[in-house]
Structure formats: structure tokens, C-alpha cells
Amino acid sequence: MLRLAVGIQRRSLFGSLPCSSQQDHYKVLGLAQSATQKEIKSAYYKLSKQHHPDTNPENKEDAAKKFHQVAMAYEVLSSEDKRKAYDTTRITTSPMPGDASFSNRYRRRSATKQYTDIDIDYKDFEHFQRSTRRRPQYHSHFDMPNEFYAEFGGFKKRVFKSEYEAAQEKHGSMYKDGRAAQREMEELRRQVEREQAAQQARYPIPTFEQMMREKRAKEANEAKQYMAGMFVTAIVAGFLTVLLTR
């Protein structure tokens, strides 16, 4: 008798990894990942003006949602530390670039086996494998069929139950009445609304006039700094000219 290791394949866990639900801040601002701070700032001013509720009186609700997305993206990407952390998380949670079938190939290759020793004759087992390959076998259970045990010694009939069917039965018995699922969905909807309200409270929408005043003040400050720099440069250049003409 030859001790043969019979493997039962199980599905890889790679295919069930959850996806990131965060928004793509670069996509929201319409920028590439290599965008500079100047490009990020310019895109923020443009999109915040475009999606501000005051400039969209016909559709204020959708405009407010888009404005909050733009504000969130700018808050992350305008900070070097937050942007670095976001880029690191974005790279580690994204699939391998340039290979759309990577997960499918990995799932096929990473099928693992759990081994159980069974004292059987190798020739009988090989004959059983050839006979089962000739025609498709359809069983309601995922474990070894009863024909396998009947072929090798007439083992005591074993009863197997599908894990999928057990999960279905368990899921079907979660609710005592038909309204329980509806109440659960209503509670979930209210929770989502509370989270959205908290998010809007965190990122309040400034008025359009306030945004324009801040922009004009910033531009005036930058102009002053530029003129001061030009004045200092002119003084230094005049001083050097006097020294060279002596």
C-alpha cells in the first residue's frame, strides 16, 4: 500500500481583498500625481469657484457635494506631510500597474492544498482519477463524493454539507420578519446621513465673496513681496556699479 497525499484546493484569499473606498484627490482636481503646489492651488481656485453653491443656484446640493470633495482634496494635497502619506497609501492599495489580469493569474497560481494521508493502493486511485476525468461529475457537495469511498474499501457513508448552503441558511434566518431588513437599511441610511453631516460641519462652505477677498489679498501680498525683491535687487546692482566704476 502506498501512502498518498490527497490535496483539497481552496480559493486564494487574494481575490477577496477589499478595495480602497477613498476618493482619488488627484482625479478630483484633474491633476497628475506629479503636479506641483502651484498647479494644485490653481486647480483648487478654479474648481471651488466652479462648484460653489452660490454660483450654482439651480443645483446647490450637487454643487455642495463637489465643493466638499474639492476642499478635501486640496486639504490633503496642499500639505507636504499629508500628501506624502496619501501617496504612500495610494500606491500600496492599488493593483500592479500595466497588468489588468494580475489578480486573476495570482488567484489561479496561489491555490493552496491541505494534505491528508490515506492508505490506499496507488493503481486503484489512478484508475479512479481516469474514470472521473472522462465524464463531468456533478455533486451537491464540495468534498469527496461517496463513490470515492465506495471504490476504496466501502467506507462508511459520510454526510457532507456545503458551506455555501449553510451560509445561505444562516443569512436567511437573520431576520424574524420581513420588516427587519427594511429597518436595518433605514438605520444604515441614517448613519450615512449623520456621517455626511459631520463631514460638512468639518469643511464649512465659505461665501463666494469671502473667497474672492482672500484671493485678492493673497495676490496683493505676493505683488508686494515681488516689488520689495525688485527694489533690493536694484539697490544691490547700483552699489556694485559704483564699486566697479571707481
Backbone bond lengths (Angstrom), bond angles and torsions (degrees), N, CA, C in turn:
res aa  C-N    CA-C-N  psi(-1)  N-CA   C-N-CA  omega(-1)  CA-C   N-CA-C  phi
1 M - - - 1.469 - - 1.530 109.12 -
2 L 1.269 115.39 137.85 1.462 120.98 -178.25 1.523 108.56 -107.77
3 R 1.328 115.27 131.85 1.461 119.87 178.83 1.526 107.76 -82.06
4 L 1.304 116.00 114.42 1.463 121.39 -174.72 1.519 109.17 -112.61
5 A 1.327 116.38 136.29 1.473 121.64 177.71 1.509 108.72 -92.03
6 V 1.327 115.31 115.67 1.461 121.37 179.99 1.517 107.70 -98.30
7 G 1.332 116.76 124.28 1.477 121.31 -176.54 1.509 111.04 -102.79
8 I 1.270 115.14 138.02 1.471 122.30 175.08 1.521 107.06 -111.46
9 Q 1.331 116.24 115.61 1.457 120.66 -176.48 1.518 109.85 -77.79
10 R 1.299 112.87 143.02 1.464 120.10 176.00 1.516 109.04 -126.84
11 R 1.310 115.32 150.02 1.462 121.56 -176.98 1.516 110.15 -68.20
12 S 1.343 115.57 140.54 1.456 121.56 -179.27 1.516 110.42 -68.01
13 L 1.346 114.92 148.23 1.455 119.49 178.77 1.515 112.26 -81.10
14 F 1.340 116.80 -7.69 1.468 118.46 -175.73 1.507 111.73 -64.88
15 G 1.351 116.11 -34.84 1.462 118.62 -176.55 1.505 113.68 -71.39
16 S 1.349 118.32 -10.83 1.462 119.92 -176.35 1.519 112.75 -107.28
17 L 1.360 116.33 14.24 1.447 117.56 179.00 1.523 110.37 -67.11
18 P 1.292 119.26 137.36 1.448 120.06 -179.61 1.509 111.95 -73.35
19 C 1.331 114.94 150.94 1.445 120.57 179.05 1.528 108.97 -92.92
20 S 1.322 112.93 154.73 1.417 119.34 175.59 1.476 111.54 -68.90
21 S 1.331 115.95 130.65 1.451 119.44 -179.75 1.519 112.72 -96.83
22 Q 1.353 119.51 1.30 1.439 121.57 179.47 1.514 110.50 -69.24
23 Q 1.355 114.59 152.08 1.452 119.38 177.07 1.521 109.31 -76.35
24 D 1.314 115.70 151.78 1.457 121.99 177.03 1.529 107.47 -83.24
25 H 1.344 116.05 103.52 1.459 120.00 -175.80 1.528 111.68 -63.08
26 Y 1.323 117.04 -36.54 1.466 119.12 178.62 1.532 110.76 -65.53
27 K 1.329 115.90 -39.70 1.460 119.55 179.42 1.521 111.02 -67.55
28 V 1.330 117.00 -36.67 1.468 120.30 179.07 1.525 110.70 -61.81
29 L 1.340 116.44 -41.34 1.463 120.33 179.92 1.518 112.85 -86.18
30 G 1.343 117.53 -4.39 1.459 120.72 179.69 1.511 112.98 69.57
31 L 1.338 117.18 36.69 1.461 121.90 -176.35 1.516 110.75 -123.53
32 A 1.329 115.15 162.16 1.458 121.28 173.06 1.525 109.02 -86.17
33 Q 1.335 116.23 164.89 1.460 120.20 -178.29 1.531 111.61 -66.27
34 S 1.323 117.34 -22.17 1.466 121.35 -179.87 1.528 112.51 -89.91
35 A 1.315 118.57 14.71 1.466 121.85 -176.79 1.523 110.87 -65.19
36 T 1.329 115.83 145.01 1.461 121.53 178.37 1.527 110.31 -84.12
37 Q 1.345 114.63 168.31 1.463 119.19 179.01 1.530 111.29 -64.21
38 K 1.316 116.69 -32.50 1.462 119.83 177.91 1.522 111.10 -66.05
39 E 1.337 117.11 -41.48 1.461 120.91 178.06 1.527 111.22 -67.10
40 I 1.332 116.56 -38.74 1.472 120.47 178.41 1.525 110.31 -63.75
41 K 1.332 116.09 -43.59 1.467 120.11 -179.52 1.527 110.85 -65.17
42 S 1.333 116.19 -42.89 1.464 119.92 -179.88 1.528 111.46 -64.04
43 A 1.349 116.45 -42.20 1.466 119.69 178.71 1.524 111.19 -65.04
44 Y 1.337 116.74 -36.19 1.469 119.94 179.67 1.525 111.16 -64.81
45 Y 1.342 117.00 -46.76 1.464 119.61 179.87 1.529 111.02 -62.26
46 K 1.323 116.11 -39.67 1.462 119.81 -178.25 1.525 111.31 -67.16
47 L 1.353 116.68 -48.20 1.468 120.06 -176.08 1.525 112.02 -74.03
48 S 1.337 117.46 -34.86 1.469 119.14 178.30 1.523 110.96 -64.87
49 K 1.316 116.59 -35.94 1.459 119.67 175.87 1.525 110.86 -70.81
50 Q 1.330 116.29 -37.90 1.466 120.33 -177.95 1.520 112.10 -68.55
51 H 1.341 117.43 -39.66 1.468 121.39 -174.75 1.528 113.09 -102.29
52 H 1.309 118.50 10.64 1.461 119.62 179.43 1.531 109.32 -67.33
53 P 1.345 117.45 136.55 1.479 119.82 -178.73 1.522 113.58 -58.42
54 D 1.356 117.51 -30.24 1.466 118.98 179.80 1.518 112.36 -67.19
55 T 1.341 116.60 -27.46 1.469 119.92 178.99 1.523 112.17 -92.81
56 N 1.326 117.23 -1.05 1.469 121.56 178.02 1.526 109.54 -130.11
57 P 1.313 118.82 66.04 1.475 120.22 -176.83 1.518 113.24 -66.49
58 E 1.345 118.43 -22.64 1.461 120.07 -179.18 1.523 112.13 -76.06
59 N 1.323 117.71 -27.06 1.470 120.94 -175.66 1.526 108.71 -141.23
60 K 1.322 115.84 67.32 1.459 120.25 -174.87 1.528 112.57 -69.75
61 E 1.335 117.41 -33.58 1.469 120.06 -176.23 1.527 111.24 -65.18
62 D 1.340 117.07 -50.53 1.466 119.97 178.53 1.519 110.99 -65.36
63 A 1.320 116.98 -37.47 1.464 119.84 178.74 1.523 111.10 -63.48
64 A 1.345 116.81 -38.63 1.465 120.02 179.10 1.525 111.10 -65.20
65 K 1.345 117.07 -40.32 1.466 120.08 178.64 1.524 110.77 -62.71
66 K 1.336 116.79 -45.85 1.465 120.12 179.89 1.526 110.99 -66.07
67 F 1.339 115.89 -36.17 1.463 119.00 178.85 1.527 110.87 -64.61
68 H 1.335 117.20 -40.29 1.466 120.67 177.53 1.522 110.91 -64.73
69 Q 1.332 117.87 -39.62 1.464 120.20 177.07 1.526 111.19 -61.91
70 V 1.328 116.44 -42.51 1.467 120.12 178.48 1.525 110.44 -64.48
71 A 1.343 117.18 -41.41 1.467 120.57 179.79 1.522 111.35 -64.30
72 M 1.343 116.78 -41.90 1.465 120.31 178.17 1.525 111.03 -63.22
73 A 1.341 116.24 -43.88 1.464 119.80 -179.98 1.521 111.17 -62.53
74 Y 1.332 116.68 -41.48 1.465 119.66 -179.18 1.524 111.25 -68.87
75 E 1.324 117.78 -36.60 1.465 120.25 179.37 1.523 111.04 -62.12
76 V 1.335 117.62 -38.14 1.464 121.13 -178.94 1.523 111.16 -77.16
77 L 1.330 116.90 -48.26 1.464 120.32 -172.52 1.522 113.02 -78.49
78 S 1.325 118.83 -20.43 1.464 120.05 179.15 1.519 112.25 -78.38
79 S 1.327 117.90 -16.21 1.465 122.29 177.71 1.527 108.93 -100.50
80 E 1.331 116.89 129.15 1.463 120.16 -177.57 1.527 111.27 -63.92
81 D 1.341 117.04 -42.42 1.469 119.92 -178.78 1.527 111.11 -66.67
82 K 1.336 116.98 -46.50 1.466 119.92 -179.96 1.522 111.21 -65.29
83 R 1.323 116.70 -37.88 1.471 119.75 -179.96 1.523 110.80 -67.37
84 K 1.335 116.81 -40.24 1.465 119.89 178.73 1.521 110.93 -63.32
85 A 1.341 116.63 -44.30 1.471 119.87 178.31 1.519 111.12 -64.42
86 Y 1.330 116.53 -39.52 1.474 119.92 179.40 1.525 111.47 -65.94
87 D 1.342 117.20 -42.33 1.466 120.25 179.38 1.521 110.98 -63.53
88 T 1.350 116.59 -39.84 1.466 119.62 178.96 1.515 110.81 -63.72
89 T 1.331 117.82 -46.51 1.469 120.95 178.47 1.520 111.15 -64.38
90 R 1.318 116.85 -37.63 1.473 121.51 -178.32 1.519 111.19 -66.20
91 I 1.349 117.68 -35.61 1.465 120.95 -179.78 1.514 110.82 -73.89
92 T 1.357 117.56 -43.08 1.461 119.95 -175.59 1.513 112.93 -71.91
93 T 1.356 117.82 -25.19 1.465 119.64 -178.53 1.509 113.48 -96.02
94 S 1.341 118.91 -3.97 1.463 121.29 -179.44 1.514 110.23 -92.34
95 P 1.354 119.58 153.01 1.455 122.26 178.49 1.515 111.40 -70.79
96 M 1.318 116.92 166.30 1.449 122.08 -179.57 1.515 109.92 -61.97
97 P 1.361 118.67 126.15 1.464 120.17 -176.60 1.510 112.14 -69.25
98 G 1.355 115.14 148.74 1.449 121.30 174.62 1.500 114.46 77.05
99 D 1.341 117.96 11.01 1.460 119.21 -178.21 1.511 108.11 -145.06
100 A 1.335 116.98 91.81 1.469 120.92 -176.00 1.505 112.03 -71.58
101 S 1.333 117.83 -25.64 1.464 120.77 -176.57 1.514 111.72 -97.67
102 F 1.362 117.23 17.79 1.454 119.60 -176.48 1.522 111.72 -62.52
103 S 1.352 116.50 -45.96 1.464 119.47 -177.25 1.518 111.60 -64.94
104 N 1.360 117.62 -36.77 1.460 120.18 179.74 1.522 110.94 -66.45
105 R 1.348 116.56 -42.88 1.459 119.01 179.79 1.517 110.50 -66.68
106 Y 1.363 116.52 -39.70 1.451 119.23 179.99 1.519 110.68 -64.90
107 R 1.341 116.62 -36.98 1.458 119.89 179.79 1.522 111.10 -64.55
108 R 1.350 115.92 -39.35 1.461 118.58 -179.64 1.525 111.42 -70.48
109 R 1.349 116.88 -37.54 1.452 119.92 -174.89 1.521 112.70 -79.78
110 S 1.352 116.76 -24.80 1.452 119.27 -172.69 1.522 112.50 -95.83
111 A 1.318 117.69 20.29 1.465 119.66 175.87 1.518 108.69 -67.80
112 T 1.330 116.78 119.56 1.453 121.30 -177.37 1.518 110.30 -96.37
113 K 1.309 116.01 167.89 1.457 121.32 -178.17 1.522 109.43 -130.51
114 Q 1.309 115.24 140.97 1.451 122.49 170.74 1.522 107.44 -111.03
115 Y 1.289 117.18 129.99 1.458 121.93 -169.51 1.523 111.14 -106.83
116 T 1.314 114.11 140.68 1.457 122.60 176.65 1.523 108.24 -132.99
117 D 1.320 118.00 130.88 1.459 122.04 -178.78 1.519 110.05 -82.70
118 I 1.336 116.39 129.13 1.461 122.91 178.29 1.521 107.70 -130.73
119 D 1.301 117.73 127.39 1.469 121.82 178.52 1.517 108.94 -81.13
120 I 1.333 116.27 97.29 1.458 121.42 179.37 1.509 108.56 -137.51
121 D 1.306 115.71 164.54 1.458 121.39 176.30 1.526 108.73 -82.27
122 Y 1.323 116.71 130.74 1.458 121.14 -174.91 1.519 111.69 -63.66
123 K 1.343 119.17 -39.09 1.466 121.80 -177.84 1.524 110.77 -64.45
124 D 1.339 116.44 -41.67 1.463 118.63 177.93 1.528 111.21 -63.82
125 F 1.301 115.84 -38.74 1.462 118.93 179.64 1.525 111.14 -66.96
126 E 1.346 117.29 -39.77 1.464 120.62 178.54 1.525 110.68 -64.44
127 H 1.343 116.97 -39.32 1.458 120.40 177.69 1.529 110.78 -64.60
128 F 1.310 116.33 -38.77 1.461 120.00 178.99 1.528 111.27 -65.50
129 Q 1.339 116.88 -39.23 1.461 119.80 178.39 1.516 111.54 -64.05
130 R 1.358 117.61 -43.20 1.466 120.57 -179.67 1.520 110.91 -64.13
131 S 1.322 117.14 -39.70 1.462 119.46 -178.14 1.520 111.86 -69.68
132 T 1.319 116.94 -32.21 1.465 118.97 179.93 1.516 111.98 -78.41
133 R 1.341 118.35 -24.27 1.463 120.64 178.45 1.518 112.19 -74.68
134 R 1.356 118.14 -26.25 1.466 120.57 -175.41 1.519 111.90 -66.11
135 R 1.308 117.77 -32.18 1.457 120.51 -177.57 1.532 108.88 -134.94
136 P 1.315 117.81 145.21 1.472 119.75 179.07 1.520 111.01 -69.18
137 Q 1.315 115.86 138.13 1.458 121.99 179.25 1.526 108.19 -109.54
138 Y 1.303 115.95 127.80 1.457 120.83 -179.93 1.528 108.34 -114.81
139 H 1.313 115.73 118.26 1.458 121.44 -179.42 1.522 108.49 -127.21
140 S 1.308 114.77 149.95 1.459 119.33 179.44 1.516 111.94 -83.00
141 H 1.362 117.46 -5.78 1.452 121.28 -179.87 1.513 108.74 -119.03
142 F 1.337 116.12 155.45 1.442 120.75 -175.11 1.528 111.96 -94.53
143 D 1.328 119.22 -11.95 1.459 121.30 179.72 1.531 110.16 -88.40
144 M 1.345 116.12 -172.00 1.459 120.90 -176.22 1.530 111.12 -60.95
145 P 1.340 119.26 133.67 1.469 121.07 178.86 1.518 111.63 -71.19
146 N 1.337 115.04 164.12 1.461 119.49 -179.80 1.518 111.95 -65.73
147 E 1.363 118.20 -27.09 1.466 120.14 179.38 1.521 111.33 -61.43
148 F 1.337 116.30 -30.23 1.464 119.60 -179.99 1.523 110.33 -63.42
149 Y 1.332 117.42 -46.10 1.454 120.80 -178.69 1.529 111.18 -72.63
150 A 1.337 117.45 -31.80 1.463 119.95 177.11 1.521 111.10 -68.05
151 E 1.335 117.50 -32.86 1.459 121.73 -179.15 1.522 111.53 -69.20
152 F 1.321 117.45 -34.01 1.461 121.04 -174.95 1.527 110.64 -114.96
153 G 1.316 115.71 69.65 1.458 120.33 168.24 1.498 115.38 100.52
154 G 1.320 119.99 1.85 1.459 121.00 178.30 1.504 112.68 61.30
155 F 1.329 116.01 56.11 1.449 119.69 179.64 1.524 110.12 -62.30
156 K 1.304 114.59 162.70 1.458 119.38 176.06 1.525 109.31 -62.65
157 K 1.316 115.51 135.31 1.461 120.54 -176.22 1.530 110.26 -60.28
158 R 1.304 113.28 127.88 1.457 118.83 -178.25 1.527 109.95 -109.03
159 V 1.298 115.52 145.96 1.457 121.29 -178.72 1.526 107.55 -107.10
160 F 1.338 115.27 123.29 1.463 121.53 178.57 1.517 108.99 -116.10
161 K 1.288 114.99 148.70 1.449 120.17 -179.54 1.525 109.69 -128.86
162 S 1.308 115.39 137.55 1.458 120.59 -178.29 1.526 110.19 -69.57
163 E 1.332 115.71 133.27 1.457 119.57 176.07 1.525 110.93 -66.57
164 Y 1.322 115.84 -32.05 1.469 120.04 179.79 1.529 110.64 -65.70
165 E 1.361 116.65 -43.08 1.458 119.94 179.09 1.520 111.05 -66.00
166 A 1.348 115.97 -37.25 1.465 118.60 178.54 1.523 110.94 -65.02
167 A 1.336 115.13 -38.80 1.467 118.55 178.25 1.519 111.16 -65.61
168 Q 1.356 116.01 -37.47 1.462 119.10 177.88 1.528 111.30 -64.16
169 E 1.343 116.25 -43.76 1.463 119.59 -179.89 1.528 110.74 -63.08
170 K 1.342 114.86 -41.05 1.458 118.35 -179.77 1.519 111.07 -65.20
171 H 1.325 115.73 -40.84 1.465 119.68 179.41 1.529 111.05 -66.45
172 G 1.332 116.31 -36.45 1.455 119.31 -178.71 1.515 113.30 -70.85
173 S 1.333 117.20 -22.38 1.463 120.13 -178.00 1.523 112.39 -97.61
174 M 1.319 117.72 9.93 1.462 119.76 -178.74 1.528 111.52 -70.26
175 Y 1.311 116.86 -35.15 1.462 120.93 -175.11 1.534 110.28 -105.96
176 K 1.328 115.84 130.22 1.455 120.46 -179.66 1.524 111.63 -77.89
177 D 1.313 117.46 -27.79 1.457 120.15 178.40 1.526 109.02 -139.78
178 G 1.325 115.46 172.52 1.455 119.85 -176.54 1.516 113.89 -71.16
179 R 1.334 118.02 -20.23 1.455 120.63 -177.62 1.524 112.92 -86.53
180 A 1.332 117.52 -11.93 1.467 119.83 -178.64 1.516 111.07 -63.95
181 A 1.333 116.54 -43.23 1.470 119.78 178.58 1.522 110.70 -64.10
182 Q 1.330 116.99 -38.81 1.466 120.59 178.90 1.529 111.15 -65.08
183 R 1.342 116.18 -39.87 1.463 119.30 177.96 1.522 111.30 -65.84
184 E 1.320 115.39 -38.00 1.470 118.79 178.66 1.530 111.15 -64.96
185 M 1.321 117.49 -41.37 1.462 121.05 178.43 1.530 110.82 -65.41
186 E 1.329 116.87 -37.60 1.461 120.51 178.22 1.527 110.96 -65.80
187 E 1.338 116.27 -40.62 1.462 120.08 177.63 1.526 111.00 -65.09
188 L 1.332 116.49 -38.87 1.465 120.36 177.30 1.530 111.02 -63.89
189 R 1.341 116.21 -40.75 1.466 119.77 178.76 1.528 111.18 -63.28
190 R 1.335 116.24 -40.95 1.461 119.36 179.12 1.522 111.53 -66.13
191 Q 1.334 116.07 -36.98 1.463 119.42 177.73 1.525 111.26 -63.80
192 V 1.327 116.20 -41.39 1.470 120.10 177.84 1.520 110.55 -63.28
193 E 1.339 117.13 -40.88 1.467 120.47 178.67 1.529 110.95 -64.29
194 R 1.345 116.92 -38.54 1.465 119.26 178.07 1.521 111.35 -64.95
195 E 1.334 116.20 -40.73 1.461 119.44 178.40 1.522 111.30 -65.04
196 Q 1.337 117.29 -39.90 1.462 119.92 177.85 1.526 111.42 -65.35
197 A 1.340 116.52 -38.82 1.461 119.57 178.44 1.526 111.12 -64.90
198 A 1.346 116.55 -40.02 1.464 119.96 177.60 1.520 111.14 -65.16
199 Q 1.317 116.41 -37.57 1.463 120.65 178.42 1.529 111.24 -66.41
200 Q 1.329 117.00 -40.94 1.457 120.22 178.01 1.527 111.48 -66.99
201 A 1.338 116.53 -33.92 1.459 119.26 176.84 1.526 111.28 -68.14
202 R 1.318 116.20 -30.42 1.467 120.15 179.19 1.522 111.21 -73.05
203 Y 1.336 116.33 -35.12 1.463 121.32 179.99 1.539 108.81 -116.61
204 P 1.332 118.62 77.46 1.472 119.78 -179.42 1.523 110.83 -66.55
205 I 1.315 115.55 148.32 1.460 121.05 -178.32 1.531 109.14 -87.19
206 P 1.332 118.33 116.59 1.469 118.98 175.78 1.519 110.46 -74.41
207 T 1.326 115.58 158.73 1.459 119.12 177.70 1.522 109.67 -71.45
208 F 1.315 115.37 159.04 1.460 120.07 -178.17 1.536 110.88 -65.48
209 E 1.341 116.69 -38.65 1.460 120.06 179.20 1.526 110.99 -64.61
210 Q 1.346 116.93 -38.94 1.457 120.17 178.49 1.524 111.15 -63.36
211 M 1.315 116.68 -40.72 1.465 120.04 178.40 1.526 111.22 -63.65
212 M 1.328 117.63 -42.13 1.460 120.52 -179.71 1.527 111.21 -67.26
213 R 1.346 117.66 -37.77 1.469 120.03 177.61 1.526 110.63 -63.83
214 E 1.333 116.56 -43.04 1.464 119.75 178.40 1.525 111.08 -63.03
215 K 1.327 116.42 -39.04 1.461 119.46 179.86 1.526 110.98 -66.52
216 R 1.359 117.15 -43.96 1.461 119.99 179.77 1.527 111.43 -65.24
217 A 1.336 116.89 -39.30 1.463 119.87 178.67 1.526 110.90 -64.54
218 K 1.310 116.62 -38.97 1.461 119.97 179.22 1.523 111.05 -67.20
219 E 1.330 116.66 -41.73 1.461 119.82 178.12 1.528 111.14 -64.52
220 A 1.340 117.73 -39.22 1.464 120.59 178.03 1.520 111.13 -64.40
221 N 1.330 117.17 -40.35 1.462 121.15 178.44 1.523 111.03 -63.98
222 E 1.337 116.52 -42.10 1.458 119.84 177.98 1.523 110.97 -64.72
223 A 1.347 117.89 -37.52 1.466 120.89 177.89 1.527 111.25 -64.93
224 K 1.348 117.19 -39.97 1.458 120.41 177.33 1.519 111.25 -62.80
225 Q 1.309 116.59 -44.14 1.462 119.86 178.66 1.524 111.05 -61.95
226 Y 1.328 116.62 -37.93 1.460 120.33 179.91 1.529 110.76 -66.64
227 M 1.335 117.19 -44.35 1.459 120.67 179.56 1.523 111.14 -65.13
228 A 1.335 116.87 -38.89 1.465 119.52 177.86 1.524 110.70 -63.16
229 G 1.317 116.24 -40.85 1.461 119.77 178.02 1.515 111.87 -64.07
230 M 1.341 117.19 -40.93 1.461 120.56 178.49 1.528 111.06 -65.66
231 F 1.339 117.14 -37.61 1.467 120.86 179.59 1.521 110.80 -65.25
232 V 1.323 116.58 -45.10 1.469 120.32 178.92 1.521 110.19 -63.37
233 T 1.322 117.29 -39.86 1.462 120.74 179.25 1.521 110.96 -63.66
234 A 1.341 117.15 -41.03 1.466 120.60 179.13 1.522 111.53 -64.22
235 I 1.329 117.17 -40.53 1.470 120.54 179.30 1.523 110.35 -64.15
236 V 1.331 116.78 -46.14 1.464 120.26 -179.89 1.518 110.64 -62.60
237 A 1.346 117.18 -41.03 1.461 120.45 179.61 1.527 111.01 -64.55
238 G 1.342 118.24 -40.85 1.466 121.08 177.90 1.513 112.24 -64.72
239 F 1.339 116.10 -39.61 1.461 120.22 178.84 1.519 110.84 -64.55
240 L 1.316 117.81 -42.45 1.463 120.92 178.41 1.522 111.10 -66.11
241 T 1.331 117.51 -36.29 1.471 120.53 178.62 1.522 111.25 -64.25
242 V 1.329 116.86 -40.92 1.473 120.97 178.44 1.515 110.73 -63.86
243 L 1.334 116.74 -41.92 1.461 119.90 179.90 1.522 111.61 -64.90
244 L 1.317 117.70 -38.03 1.462 120.49 -177.46 1.527 112.34 -74.74
245 T 1.325 118.75 -27.83 1.470 120.83 -178.99 1.518 113.23 -81.21
246 R 1.284 118.18 -11.99 1.468 120.59 179.27 1.526 111.31 -75.91
